[in-house]
């Protein structure tokens, strides 16, 4: 297969699913990891897709307002997300009340804590609530906020915000579309941003779960500053310069080995 044909296949797959992994493309196209990475870099340079760690994302009309779906995002940085979730789950105690925001990394956190008994979990994530309903440990209570469902399977809007204002959790596990030392934690969805602010307001402590590819990404709306975060858990590919910036702003930075 010619390079141009291979790149056409890659672009078609990205447009169909919203995201692809390098490892999947290697297996499907029968070429080396380096070849696929060069193809993705070329397509990214041509403005046809967005190159991310471990794969590629489809482009929206406006990147700052683009909101990939839950399934598309779950394909990317899976090992990193699982490592982050395992590390963060060590902070959860039996019988505590925790919040879990919508997102694919926070979904992995839910998987990591599902066997902890007597938890009360407040979430605006449909997949998280379904996971815990089906396989959660005895004595767990799941509170689903209600609201309008987004492409990332979050429940947002006035109903969600109203519910969160009357709830209080010991520890919130929070995801973000992007993290930056100037703009803080951002999302492409204005209504989800408002709901995330309510989640932060309901929590005694905030734990941010964000893999290294999120650093430097800026979404349309800021919903929290880095200074609002008590613990930031990320993976070992997190840049050194970013680590210094985070340590100045947050309570604690934890690096999980993927």
C-alpha positions in Angstrom: 0.0 0.0 0.0 1.3 3.4 -1.0 1.9 6.0 1.8 -0.9 8.2 0.3 -3.3 5.3 0.4 -2.4 4.4 3.9 -2.9 8.0 5.1 -6.3 8.0 3.4 -7.3 4.9 5.4 -6.1 6.5 8.6 -8.1 9.7 8.0 -11.2 7.7 7.1 -10.9 5.7 10.3 -10.4 8.8 12.4 -13.5 10.5 10.8 -15.6 7.4 11.4 -14.8 6.8 15.0 -13.6 10.2 16.2 -10.2 8.8 17.4 -7.7 6.0 16.6 -4.8 4.4 18.5 -1.4 3.9 16.9 -1.4 0.3 18.1 -4.7 -0.5 16.3 -3.4 1.1 13.1 -0.2 -0.9 13.2 -2.2 -4.1 13.5 -4.7 -3.1 10.8 -2.3 -1.8 8.2 0.6 -4.2 8.9 3.3 -1.5 9.1 5.7 -0.3 11.9 4.8 1.9 14.8 7.2 4.5 13.5 5.5 4.5 10.1 2.1 5.1 11.6 3.5 7.9 13.7 5.0 9.6 10.7 1.7 9.3 8.8 -0.2 10.9 11.7 2.4 13.7 12.0 2.0 14.4 8.2 -1.8 14.4 8.4 -1.6 16.7 11.5 0.8 19.0 9.7 -1.7 19.2 6.8 -4.4 20.2 9.2 -6.5 17.0 8.7 -6.5 15.6 12.2 -5.1 16.3 15.7 -2.1 14.3 16.8 -2.2 13.2 20.5 -0.2 10.9 22.6 -0.8 7.4 21.4 -3.1 8.2 18.5 -5.1 10.8 16.7 -8.4 12.7 17.1 -10.8 14.0 14.4 -10.9 17.8 14.1 -14.0 19.8 14.8 -14.9 23.1 13.2 -13.5 24.9 16.2 -11.1 23.1 18.4 -11.8 25.0 21.6 -15.5 24.1 21.3 -15.0 20.5 20.0 -16.4 17.8 22.3 -15.4 14.3 21.3 -17.8 11.5 22.4 -17.2 9.2 25.3 -16.4 6.2 23.1 -13.9 8.1 21.0 -12.1 9.5 24.0 -12.0 6.1 25.8 -9.8 4.8 23.0 -6.9 7.1 23.8 -4.3 6.9 26.6 -6.0 3.9 28.1 -3.0 2.6 30.0 -2.3 6.1 31.4 -5.8 6.5 32.5 -5.9 3.2 34.2 -2.6 3.9 36.1 -3.9 7.3 37.2 -7.2 5.7 38.4 -5.4 3.0 40.4 -3.2 5.6 42.1 -6.1 7.9 42.9 -8.3 5.1 44.2 -5.9 4.6 47.1 -7.4 7.8 48.6 -10.9 6.4 48.9 -11.9 5.0 52.3 -14.7 2.6 53.1 -17.9 4.4 53.9 -16.8 7.7 52.5 -18.9 10.0 50.2 -17.1 10.8 46.9 -18.0 12.7 43.8 -17.0 11.5 40.3 -17.4 13.8 37.3 -18.1 12.7 33.8 -15.1 11.6 31.6 -13.1 8.6 30.5 -10.4 8.9 33.2 -13.0 9.3 35.9 -14.8 6.3 34.5 -11.6 4.3 35.1 -11.6 5.6 38.7 -15.1 4.2 39.1 -13.8 0.9 37.9 -11.0 1.0 40.4 -13.3 1.8 43.4 -16.3 -0.4 42.5 -15.3 -3.1 45.0 -15.0 -0.7 48.0 -18.0 -1.3 50.2 -20.4 1.3 51.7 -19.4 4.1 49.4 -21.8 6.9 48.6 -21.1 8.1 45.0 -22.4 11.4 43.6 -22.0 11.6 39.8 -23.2 13.3 36.7 -21.8 10.6 34.5 -24.2 8.1 33.0 -21.5 5.4 32.3 -20.2 5.7 35.9 -23.7 5.3 37.4 -24.4 2.3 35.2 -21.1 0.7 36.0 -21.6 1.0 39.8 -25.2 0.0 39.5 -24.3 -3.3 37.7 -21.1 -4.3 39.6 -20.7 -2.1 42.6 -19.9 -3.6 46.1 -22.7 -4.2 48.6 -23.8 -1.2 50.5 -22.9 1.3 47.8 -25.3 4.2 47.1 -25.2 6.0 43.8 -26.7 9.4 43.4 -27.1 10.4 39.7 -27.7 14.1 39.4 -30.1 14.2 36.5 -29.9 16.8 33.7 -29.4 17.1 30.0 -27.1 14.5 28.4 -24.0 15.7 26.4 -21.9 13.8 23.8 -19.5 12.9 26.5 -22.4 11.2 28.5 -22.4 13.9 31.2 -25.7 15.2 32.7 -25.6 18.9 32.8 -27.7 22.0 33.2 -30.0 23.6 35.8 -31.3 20.2 37.1 -27.8 18.9 37.7 -26.6 22.2 39.3 -29.7 22.4 41.6 -29.1 18.8 42.8 -25.4 19.4 43.5 -26.0 22.6 45.5 -27.7 20.5 48.2 -25.0 17.8 48.3 -21.6 17.5 50.0 -18.9 15.0 49.3 -15.6 14.3 51.1 -13.6 14.0 47.9 -14.3 14.8 44.3 -12.6 13.1 41.4 -12.6 15.6 38.6 -11.7 15.2 34.9 -11.0 18.0 32.4 -10.9 18.4 28.6 -7.7 20.5 29.1 -5.4 21.8 31.8 -3.2 24.8 31.5 -1.3 26.9 34.0 -2.9 30.1 32.7 -6.5 29.1 31.9 -6.8 26.3 34.5 -9.3 23.5 33.9 -11.4 23.8 30.8 -14.2 22.1 28.8 -15.6 22.8 25.3 -19.2 22.7 26.7 -20.4 25.9 28.4 -23.2 24.1 30.3 -20.9 21.3 31.4 -18.6 24.0 32.7 -21.3 25.3 34.9 -22.1 21.9 36.2 -18.4 21.2 36.9 -18.2 24.3 39.0 -21.1 23.0 41.1 -19.3 19.7 41.5 -16.2 21.5 42.8 -18.4 23.6 45.1 -19.9 20.4 46.6 -16.5 18.9 47.6 -14.3 19.3 50.7 -11.3 18.2 48.6 -10.7 18.1 44.9 -8.6 15.5 43.1 -7.9 16.2 39.4 -7.3 13.2 37.1 -5.7 14.2 33.8 -3.2 12.3 31.6 -0.2 14.1 30.2 -1.9 14.8 26.8 -4.3 17.2 28.5 -1.6 19.7 29.5 -1.6 22.7 27.3 -5.0 21.9 25.8 -7.5 24.8 26.2 -11.2 24.4 25.9 -13.8 27.1 25.5 -14.7 27.6 29.1 -12.8 27.6 32.4 -14.5 25.9 35.3 -11.8 25.8 37.9 -8.3 27.2 38.6 -5.3 25.0 39.4 -5.4 26.5 42.8 -8.8 24.9 43.4 -7.2 21.5 43.1 -5.9 19.7 46.2 -4.3 16.7 44.5 -3.4 16.3 40.8 -2.8 12.8 39.6 -1.2 12.3 36.1 1.1 9.9 34.3 4.9 9.7 34.0 5.0 11.4 30.6 3.9 14.7 32.2 6.5 17.3 31.1 9.0 18.5 33.7 8.3 22.2 33.1 4.6 21.4 33.7 5.4 19.6 36.9 7.1 22.7 38.3 4.1 24.9 37.3 1.6 22.5 38.9 3.6 22.1 42.2 3.4 25.9 42.6 -0.3 26.0 42.2 -1.8 22.7 43.7 -1.7 21.1 47.0 0.1 17.9 45.8 1.2 16.3 42.5 1.2 12.5 42.1 2.8 10.8 39.1 1.4 7.4 38.3 3.6 5.0 36.3 1.7 3.7 33.2 
